[in-house]
Amino acid sequence: MAPLLQIGLLVLFAIVIFAIIGLEFYCGVLHRTCYSLENLEEIVKEGEYPTPCNKDGQEMLPPGAYYCNDNISMCQDKWEGPNFGITSFDNIGLAMLTVFQCITMEGWTAILYWTNDALGSAYNWIYFVPLIVLGSFFMLNLVLGVLSGEFAKERERVENRQAFLKLRRQQQLERELNGYVEWICKAEEVILAEERTSEEEKMRIMEARRRAAAKRKKLKALGKSRSTDTEEEDETEDVDDAYLKSKVRNQGACRRFWRAEKSFRYWIRHTVKQQWFYWCVIILVFLNTACVAAEHYNQPPFLSDFNYFAELGFLGVFIFEMLIKVYALGPRIYFESSFNRFDCAVISGSIFEVVWSHFKPDSSFGLSVLRALRLLRIFKVTKYWSSLRNLVISLLSSMRSIISLLFLLFLFILIFALLGMQLFGGAFNQKDETPLNNFDSFPIALLTVFQILTGEDWNEVMYQGIQSQSQNGGHGMIYSLYFIILVLFGNYTLLNVFLAIAVDNLANAQELTAAEEEQQEEDREKQQQELQKELGLLGADGDKDKRDEPDDGDDDEPTGPKPMLPYSSMFIFSPTNFIRRGAHWVVNLRYFDLFIMLVITLSSIALAAEDPVVEHSDWNEYLNFLDYAFTGVFTVEMVLKVVDLGVVFHPGSYCRDLWNILDAIVVICALIAFIFTQGSSPDGGAVLSNELTNKLNTIKSLRVLRVLRPLKTIKRVPKLKAVFDCVVNSLKNVFNILIVYILFHFIFAVIAVQLFNGRFQKCTDVSRMTKPVCQGFYFVFEDELSPPSVEQRKWDTQDFHYDNVFMAMLTLFAVQTGEGWPQVLQNSMAATDEDRGPLPHHRIEMSLFYVVYFIVFPFFFVNIFVALIIITFQEQGEAELQDGEMDKNQKSCIDFAIGARPLERYMPKDRDSVKYKIWRMVASTPFEYFIMMLIVLNTLLLMMKYHRQTTAYQDMLHYMNTGFTALFFVECILKIISFGVK
């Protein structure tokens, strides 16, 4: 809790600093907008909303500022401001709220554009870019680092405690088991010693003892946890043996029948465990899912009939599969598997829906969509794919932590929803309409709080809440604390725990994979050692010495000039050829790479300086000549390197380096573009040449790839190389996560098509519900003062819909990004029936689909990709220490000791001088506390500024600020006198 509190104070300090700066720069600038010359109380809007304007005049207008049209409007300073005047820098409270909104990255671009319209865009970015980089990208992510560290510590403590308790319990069980087994053995020895014991009973007792010993050995080696997919056969052998033997023994007349039944059951059990049977079921699952995914809006009747009968056929096949597995394995063993229980639940739901739809065709529970979840069976293939299996195992093992976190998240949402109903219940009802996000009912309040937790449009809900409490003369700004606390503790604290869980689980998965790879490596080494023993120790030792000899030479890095490759370049230039030796000398000059990097930088600047609007301007012609020079330099560089290294046929040649291939492609494309550009002629052939030139513009644009060439210097900067290696290694490891991600995404898309297929239709006139009546024209009233406009009714589909699987995947991807997903949610809840218009909040229960989707994807799966980057950085940091004998903490201590320097304190030599007395005063603790107090008071003074303050108040602040400035100037003079200028 203490580290989290410290991070909170740091974020608050940053918000205060940026709020004070914004208060100085933007105080009152967002109250100016354009008013009509005919009616000075009417605002002239630029689009749907008013736009801030600049009053400096047409001649002095800053670049990027908005100027009112002098013919119809004028810029006046009497507008309340955007978002009911809440988004502004008029006082320190509003400034801090606006800065907090910016660092949450919700609506900050609108604030940037508004300030650009008011003051111009020349220097405005200097404020907003550091605000986003420092506030959003850095400081708020510190919360994630703290939560991840605390979660790892807590998990380690709990695991240590559980391991200790498990060890004690295991020791206790072993003592009890050993005592019980010892007592049984003594009893059996007594029985064996008796004369009345028959030989058959003795053999039975010995066999039982042998089985018990084997079972104890197996449990001790493997543990009691069994995989229900791989151990079913082991568990059923003894059970079925005893069961069938008792059947055969008790049913003497039916002995032949039970033997045949036993053999048949064994044959079925053997069949269902075959690989071909497993893959047949997987193929049937894919085909069933493909039939379900083929459903789309306005599909032909034959496809509907085919899907209906195929659905019944697949259902029958899966029922048959379930029954034969239950018969072969037995009910108890069958239902021990999680996949089998899931299959049974899905099949039972499908049967219920088929029966229900037969008697009531117009109603359906939508249980058929769960058949898409059968694709989860594909995870059975993970027993042949170790890395993916370890990832799935880690994800499943984290379910307990995720469920606990979900329960805590639900309680958090419940509390804030109830509190929001008490604060804002019925307050969002406006004269025109009620916003869809409100607190008027419990379900809608839950959804509103959940939307705020996702971070999407939370500021819009806050504006409505503040405005609703300010209409009756109340202080609505105090209610912003509700939304700030909700965002801080919900979005930036609770939801970041999902990422902490993802980091922990991904680390466990990679540890399991690394352990398996180490075990495989050990097995290979053992096999190699056995092979060496068979071949003879002498020969093996000789080979080993030969292998070790070049390794000793490779440990020393070359410090001199790079030697020439001992191969013939292009079969023409030998290592002794004077042309190749000259090219090698030029390429390996000390400042050759620096010169090339300088040319690359100048070329990139020239490309950025081109005018894309006026293509044939004088400025572009001048830059074109510079481009010729730059391309010539790059061509000479390529030719020199090809002469020095060769083309491709020997190790170390030019085209065996990917960076060199990129250079060659860029240079050759630029040369081709120049040739065709110069090939145009003013006669009839010019048309053809111009057409070719236009077609090669895309090739010519590849010249911009030269900006990638500075990446060649990555290997010379260790820190930059670590970042680049992390990105590359993350892309290598992202494949397993991407498979699971795409599979779940496809499953949710199939479910969405089943739920919302053809239900996202609408009429521009909301009073019309069907396409036949959506005809003609209707009136649109913008406000009470303006006359209505006449528009034509149109029947259309929402921008994002679920009419087919591909569009459903695109819609869900847009929802996953969090941008605009509340509108998709409202459209889903308003969906009625196929080919009918929407009704607001018609089916609120459809919101559960989006809640589950957000928990699975944005809250968890997307965080796994972030966790992969974190784990990769950690692994690279640990990999640097693997060859040494120190851990990370020891290395840090040694680095600190090496870089540590003794503390030095300046003190004047003459203790009787004035300089010494001044130094003693400024170096004292009371003086430091006094200066700190002055800084705090000056900060509070800067926070006291507000818009439309009185002249007397402004003069008072000015004089007080001048006094503080004088005090700080005196401090500076005293320190210069006491410490000196240096």
C-alpha angles and dihedrals in degrees: 000000000000095000090047090052091050091052089049091054091048091052090047090051091052091048091051093049094049091043091055091049091048090047089057096045106034107027107141097350093114094060094073118094139146119282125192118257090220094052115020090198094058118089118221106222127212098215116324099335137040117266127217113245140200123244100195094102135250094282097049097037111140116233111271096018122129118241124194121240104259092209097062109013147022133210114252134174102230105091117118089227136241120320095018090308093297095113101067145096096238095126137002094266095053090041092054091047091050092048090049089051089051095051090051084058092227112132095344093128091059089054090049092052092046092053089046089055091049102041107011132257101259098096103004093097091064089074102040101042095058088042092058096037097047099030104038107021097040118018100040090047088058085073088061091052093050093047092047092051094046091047091051091049093049092047091050091050092049092046092051090050092047092047090052093049091045091052092050092047092048092050091050092049091048091052092049093044093048091049092048093047091048091052091048092049092052090049091050091049089054090049092048090050092056116095094223093066110104125223091246092056090046091053091047092052092048091049091050091050090050092051092047091051092049091048093050090049091050094048091048093051101041105022127233096280111103133189106237091212098053104028101048093097093049092052095047099049098077095033094053092042092056091041095050094041090054089048092050093044095048096041102053094162093053096044094122093048094051091047090053091046090050092051091047091051092049090050092051091046090051090048097051090051094055120109093235091056091049093051092045089057091047091051090049089051090052092048091048091050091047090054090050091045091050090067113105142156117292092008118173118264094245090059091051091051092046092050091049095053092038088053091054091045095051090045090054092048093050091047089052090049092051093048096050091048091050090049094046099043101027125242095273096051093040095054093047088077115085092212091052092051090048091049091050092051092049093047092047091051091048092051091049092050093047091052093044094048090049092059096033108028095175096059131059135171093216092236091136089076089069089070087077086066088069085083085079085079087078087076087074086077088068090087085074094042109060101189094048090044092054091049092051092046091052092048092050092047090055093058092096092055092044093049091050090049091047090052090051090047091051091052090049092051091045093053094047092044091054091045090049091052089054093048103036106017107139092354095105093064105116132185094253102037144324116256114246089234105068143124099241095116136023099248093046090047090053091051092047092053090046090052090051089051090056088055095233115136092339089141091058090056089048091052090052091048095049093045092049091055094044097054095081095048095271128138100259096173092074088065090064087079088071092060095039092053091045092053095043099046096031108036101027100034115026097034092048088061086071088062091048089054090047092052091050095047094045089051090052091049093051091046090054091048092047091049091052091048090050090050091050090048090051090050091051091048091051090051090048091050091050089049091050091051090053093048092048134266096249096056092044092051091049092052090047092053090050091051092049096051099075091042090066090057093048093058092072112076115221112256100180131070117308109266122233117258111260093231135094112261111231087341087282111074115059122198089262096050110120093220092055092043089052092049090048091051093050095046092050096047114131096243098033095098091042090053092049091050090050091051090048090052093049091046091052091050090050091050091050091049095058118116107237093188103053100037098182098043122136091250092056091047090054091048089048090060089050088051089057089055093047092048089050091054092049091047092052089048091052093047092049092050093046090051091047100043105024126234113275116307102091135045114278094022124148100260094047089076115077092212091055091049089053090050091050094050092050094047095045092048090050092050092049091049091051092049094052092042091055091043095075117109131193094239130077093296091063092083092059092045092050090050090052090047091053091049091051095050089096090054090049090052089061086080087084087071086079088083087071093062095084085070085081088076091061093096090057094057110061096199093048090046090054091054093048093047089050091055093048094047091047090054089052093051097041093079096084093048091047091056092054091043095052092045094053091042091054091048092053090046091054091048091049092052090053092050104040106022109146093352099107095079120124144173121228086232102065091204091069115079104181136045097244092059094041092093136115128020137309139191123256116202113202097179141337096266100047122072116248122263125226119234134173121250114244130186108219144156124249116261090248117037143148103236092129138010096258093052089044091055090049092049093049090048089054089048090049092057088058094230112129095344094133089067091052088049092051091048090051094050090046093050111116117173136329113294092009131113126251130272116199113252092357094145110018091170089072087074088076088072091060093043091055091043092052092049093050099042119019094028098043120003096046089048089056089066089053090046089053091059091048093049091047091054090049092049092050091050090051093043090063089061099044095092093049131070096237131086126222096270093050091050090050091051092050092047090050092049092050093048096040119112129191115262113260124202123191116226129168114248098224107068093188094058127100090240091061092050092050090047091050090052098047092043093052123105096237090056091052091050090048092053090046090053090050090052092051092047091047090050091051089048091054089050092056095074118108140169119276093012119169122263093243091051091048092050091049092053090047094053093045091049090050089053092052090047090053091051092051089048090053089050090052092050092048092051092047090051094046100040100026128231095285 
